[in-house]
């Protein structure tokens, strides 16, 4: 990603392409199309999405023979942080407590998982006290 640029929220189709690049490394469009989930889009559609991602600074390419092999420039972690922050801000009044409470209310998180989170927070706090 270009210096100073913050990751943007990706569209669903852009996310499919970025996940491929994060998981599989550099790929040609034809390779992306081979592993693209059904219903598979047209080659030109995938090519257009990749070029949009490149224009946004999330993807780069190298020329191989007469073709382009694309690779992720943006890190998955950058998108994860930005997307989570935006989700919490937009839907949970900027409260992570409200977000976790919603997961509990909808039974999307177990007591064991909550204990693991608490342990993680306690370890993090004890590490920062040192």
Secondary structure, DSSP 8 states (H G I E B T S, - for coil): --TT-------HHHHHHHHHHHHH-SB-HHHHHHH--SS---HHHHHHHHHHHHHTTSEEEEEETTEEEEEE-S-HHHHHHHHHHHHHHHHSTT-HHHHHHHHHHTT-S-HHHHHHHHHHHHHHHHHHH-
